[in-house]
């Protein structure tokens, strides 16, 4: 950089990094973008689409943290861009006069170089044709500056030694992924766009499809029609709790859901071929145990039959394995998982595999960040952490949970009060479903021919549904294959071979 630019930096009060080198920037590029907007005000829409508003991603930074460098490196340019954003937000025509008035109202006109500098910007370009490419270049420079800023911040935190290594790693991971969000289009949309958006189906089009019965599932389909009718699918940001007593089949039902979602279920009727990527955190079973169970269920052969040499078709077995191998399912069998570890692993799954949903088997096997004599407090912290993760990643999380022994004493159906160790699970969950069957009556039937051919009666009780109806679904459970089916929709294809 020449002496002229160095002097300009000093005069503009440009922030510098930890060493003597200036951060990545290009003032000519910044001037060209602002000049293009003044030359052709409609081009601001392109800039907003790539750069966001004046603060963009930085508006979401915690107030107790020092804000990262802004999109425009030179403070004067950032103020001008902010004023331009204010004008379009107020539906005011953009020209030199309105921009001057907006800056004067903020007492910033002299700070940016006065009317003379604004006129200079307006005359700096002869076309706005390249503004999209210019904005992409500016965004990339901003990302580089933010990476440097984050590294400097991490360096200071490492020296200060005010937090544990685990907490620091969690913060670093969050900040780096946050910087990556600059590559994505801004999530803020005006209501008019949400209502009328024809590109991805606006609100009015969606409501018309509901009226015409073209769409009944607003989230990810579970593959169980009656369940979808009650909860309208597994929706982004929601926490779905599936609870039951041990050995009732909650892991089996969760694996059935996962298989339906990864192999068959579409997120909406317009995308029937879409397969949703699934992340499965198993704290109880190994990855191989899960794979064996999935292959058995999909092939129609039980593990017992394989041990007894009763497999009649190896082709069917290998075909099921091949089908599952192509499914976008990602398994993490880490035992005694902590919430912070879950967040880290889930973020990586989302970043690397773009997962659409997460399953956790099961909540009470997870560990809190800090040990407490009160297990209810620990479970409460775990539950709230899972709900926060669902909102952060904007995907549904299905978490399995155990019920306490009270449900066995009453010999009745499970209730919300039977959720083991914490009422916070009930509060955090958007949907609470209880898997129930009379295990005492069915104990001697589980290995019978009747259970193999006709299944055992089971019930899925939707006891809480924050955004929909409650009720129950009659199911059939085939213990030989650890498979659940909807009782009302069973046909010959559902009967185990």
N, C-alpha and C positions, 0 to 999 in steps of 0.2 A: 504494500500500500504506500502511495507517495505521501510527501509531507502535507500536501493540501488536504487529503482525506483525513490524515491524522489530526490536523487542526480542526477540521469540520467535526470530527468525533468529540473533541474536547469542548468545542463551543456548544454542541448539541446536548452535552451531558450524557453521552452514550455510555451505558454500563459495560464494564469489561469483565472478563473471566478471571480465574484465580491467577493465571500467569500473565505475561505481558502481551500475549497475542490477542488481537480483537476476535470476537466471536464471528462465525460465518454470517455474512450479510452482503447485500448488493443494493446500494442506494439508488443507482440508476434504474434498477428493476422496480424498486418501490415507487420512484417518481413516475415511471412509465404506467404503472397500474393506476395510480391516483389521477394522472393526466388523462388516461383512457376513460375513466369514469366521468371526469369533468367534460371531456370531448363528446362522449356518448353516454349519458346517465343510465340508459337501459342496461349497460354492461355491468352495472353494480350487481345485478341479479346473478351474473356468472361468478363474480367475486364472492358473493355471499354463499353460493352453492359449494365453493371449494374452501374458502377461508372461514366461513361462519361469520358471526357478528363481530363487533369490535374486540370482544374478549374471547368469544368462542369457547374452546375447551377450558380456558382458564377460569371461566365463571363458576366452574364446578369444583374449584380447589377449596380445601378447608380454609376458613378464615384465620386459623392460628398458624398457618404456614406462609412463608414468604412466597409471593406469587412468582411463577416462572416468567421468563422474558416473553413479551407479547408477540403477536404475529409480525408486525412491522418493527424493525430493529430501531430505527430512529424515532424517538419520542414524538417529534413534530409530525411525522407521517402517521403514527398511530392515532394521534389526536384528530388529524384531518379525516382519517378513515372512520373513526368513531363518530364524528360529526356527520359524515355522509350517511352512515347507518341510521343515525337519529332522524335525518331528513326523510329517508325512505320509509322508516317506521311510522312517521307522522303523515305519510302520503303527501309530502311537500316536494314540489319540483326542485330538481338539483341544478343549480347554476352558481356562478361566482358570488352573486349577491346573497342568495339564501345560505350558502356555505359560510360567507363572511359573517352574516347575522348569527348563525348557529354557534360559531366560534366566539364571537363577541359575547353572546349570552353566557358562555362558560368562562369568560375572561381568559381566553386562550389564543386570541387572534395574534397578539404580539409574540407569544411564545413560539408560534409556528412560522414566523417570518413576515407576518402582516399580509395585506392585500397584494403587495408586490410579489411575494413568493407564490401565492395562490394563482395569480395571473401567469407566472412563469410555469407552473405545473400545467395549466390549461393549454399552454402553447408548446409543451414538451413533446407531444405526439401528434401524428396526423391521422391515426386510425386506431380503432379499438378492436380490430379483428383478432389480435393475438392475446387478448386479455386472459383467456382460459389457460393457455400455456404459461403465461407469465405468473398467474396465481399458483399454479402447480409448483413452479420453481421457487416461489416465495414461501409456500408452505413447507417445502423440503428444507429450506434454509432454517425455517423456524423449528422444525423437528430436530435438526442438528444442534441448534442452540439449546433446546430443551434437554437434549441428551447430555450436553456438557453441564448444564445447570444441575441436572439430577445427580450426575457424578460428583460434582463439587459439593452438593448437599450431603450425599452419602459419605464423602470423605470427612466432612465436618462432624457428622453424627458418629462415625467410627472413632474419631479422636475424642469426642465428648464422653462416650461410654455411658450414656444416660439410659440406655435401653438394652434389652437382651438381644442376642444375635438373631433369634427367631423373629422377634418383633421387627428388627431392622430389615431382615430379608423380606418379610411380608410387605413392608412399606415400599422397598425398592421395586419389588415385583409389581405392585399396584401402580407405582408412578411410571414405570417403563411401559406397561400396558396402556396406561392413560395417555402417554405421548403417542402411542400407536393409533389412538382414536382420531388423531388429527388427519389420518389418511382416509377417514370415512366421512361421508356427507353429514352435515349437522342434523341432529335428531329433532331440533325445534322446528315446528311447522305451524303456520297460521291455520286457524280453524277452517277457513274457507277451502284450503288445500286438502285438509283431511276429509272434508265432506265431499268434495267434488273430484278428488284425485282418481283419474281413470287409468293411470299406469298400473297401480297395484290394487285397484278396487277400493273406491272411496266408501264412506259410511252409508251414503244413500243407496249405492249399488248393493252393498252388503244387506241392508234392510230389505231391499226389494227381493233379493234371493231368498231371504227368510220367509217373506210373505208367499213367494211362489214355491216354497218347500225345496228350493235348490240347494240350500245349505242349512244344516242343523248342528254342525260341529264347528265351534269357533277356535278351538285349540287343537292339540295333537290327538287324533283318534286313538282310543285304547284298543280297538278291535272288538270290544264288547258293546254291541249296539245299545242295549238298555242303559248301560253305564254312561255312554256318551250322551244319551238323551237327558239324563239327570244333571250331569256336570258340564255338558257341552264341550267335552274334551279337556285335555290337560293344557292349561294356559300359561304363557310366559310370565315369570315373576311369582308364580304361585307355588305354595308348599302343600303337597298332597300327602297326608299321613295314612298309611295302611297298617292297621294294628290288629293283633290277634294273640291268643295264648300260644305257647310253644307247640309245635307239631300239628298245627291246624292247617298249615300250607301257605303261609304268607310269602315265603321265599319262592315257592312254586308259582304262586299267582303273580308275583312281581316279574319272574322270568317269563311267564306267559305274556304279560303286558309288554315287556321289553322285546320279545320276539315279534309280537304283532306290530309294534311300532317300527322296528328296524327292517322287517321283511315285507309287511303288508300294509300297515296303516298309513294313510296319507294325512298331511296336516290340514287339508281341506279338499272338498270334492273336485275342485278345478285342477288339482295336481295329483291325480290318482297314482301316478308312477313314482312320486317322490318318496324316498326312503329317508327317514329321520335318523341322524347319528345319535347313538346312545352311549352314555358313560355309566358304568356300573361299579360302584364301590362296595366290595364284599369284605366285611370285617369278620365273617364267620367261616366262609368256605374259601378254598384255594381256587385259583383260576382254572386248574384242570378239572376240579370237581364240578365247577359251573359248566365248563365246556361239555363234560360227559353227560350231565343232566340235560343240557340243551339238545345234544345230539339224540339222546334217547327219546325225549319228548317229540322231536321233529321227525324221527324215523319210525316211531311206533313200536320200538323194541325197548324192553326194560333192561337194566343192567343185570338183573337176575337171570333173564333169558340168555344173555350173552355168556354168563358164567356157566349156565347149564347146557350150553351148546344148542340152543333152540332158535338161533337166528336163521330164518328161512331165506333171507335175501341180503347178501352183503352189499349188493348194488344199492339197495334202498338205504342202507346204513351210510355208505360212502357218499351217496347223493345228498343225504341230509347234512353230512359234514361239509361237503362242498358248498352247499347253499348257505350254510351259516358262516363259512369262512369268508364269503363275499359280503356279508352283512356289516354295516358300519357300527360295530359294537366294540367298545373299548373297556377292558376290565382292569380294575386296580384292586388287588387283594390285600392291601396293607392292613394289618391288624392294629387294634387300639389307636385308631386314627384320631388326631386332634383337629379341632376346627380350623386352626391356622394351616395345617397340612392339607386338609380338605380344600380350603380356598386356593392354595397354591397349585395343587394338582388339577382342580377343576378349571382354573384359569388357563393352565397349559393345554388341557383338553380342548377348551373352547378356542384358544388361539391356534392350535395345531390341527385340530380335527373338526372344528366348527360344530360341536355337539349341540343337539337340539333339546336334550333332556338328560337328567341325571337321576340314577337310582342309588339309594344308600341302604345297605342291609347290615346292621340295623342301628337305630339311634342310641340305644342304651349301651352298646359296645364301644361307642366313641368316648374320647377323653376330653375333659375341659382343659383349658390352658393352664389354669392354676388349681391345685388340689384344694378341696374344701371338705370339712367334716359334714357338711350338709349336701347330700347327693342331689336333692331337689334343685338346689342352686346351680350345681354343675350341669344338670340336664337342661335347666332353663337357659343357661348360657349357650349350650350346644344348639338347642332348638332355635333360639334367636339368631345364632350365627348362620344356621342353614337357611332360614328365611331371608336374611340379608344377602346371602350368596345368590339365592334365586332372583332377587331384585337386581343385584349387581350385574349378573350375566344375562338377565332378561330371558330366562328359560325356566320351565317347570322342574321342580325337584320332587321326586317321589321318595319318601323316607319311611322305612318300615320301623315299627315300634312294638314293644311287648305290652300286654295288658297285665294288671296285677291279679293276684289269686282271688280277689273278691268276686270276680265274675264266675268262678267255679263254685263258690259258696252259695251264690244266689240261684244257680242252675237256670239262669235266664240268658237273655241276649246282652251283649256288651253295651256299656254306656260310656259317656265321656269321662265320668268320674273313675272309670276303671283304667284309664291310661296310667301306666306305671311310672311312678317317681316324680311326676311333674304335671301341674295344671297348665304350665306355660306352653306345653305342646299344643294343647287345645286352643290357646289364645293365638299362637303364631300361625297355626295351620289355616289354610284357606278351605281345604276339604279334609274331613276326617272320615275314613271308611273302616268298618270293622268286618273282618272275615270270620264267619262263624259257622260251625257245624257241631252236631252233638257227638263229640268224640267217644264218650262212654258207650253210647248205643251202637256206634259204628266200629268200635274197636275190633270185634270179632269178624266183621264183614270186610275189612280192608283187603284181605288176601283172597276173598271169595270170588267165584266166577261171576256172581251178580255184580260185584263192584267193578270187575274188569269190563263187563259188557254194558252195564246200565249206569254205572257211576254211583257215587254217594251224594246225597243231598247236601248242599251248602248254601250259604246266603252271604251276600255282600251288602252291608248296611251303611248307607250314607247318612251319618248322624249329624254332620255339620257341612254346610255348603254356603260359603260366604256370598257367592254370586249366582246362586241357583237353588234348585229344589233339593229336598231330602227324600229318602225313601229306601227301598231295598231291591236287590236283584237276585232272583233265584238262580243258582248255579249247580252244576254237577261236577264232582271231583273224581278223577280217575287215578287212584293212588299208584297203580302200576307204572304209569307214565308221568306222574306228578303234573297232571294237566287239568285245568279248569275249562269248562265250556258254559255258555249260556243255556240254561235249561229250556227256555222257550224257543230257542232257535236251533236245537240240536237236530242233525240229520245223519244220514248214513256215513257221510264223510267225516263226521266228528267222532264216530265210534272207533276206538282203538282196534287196529288190525290184529 
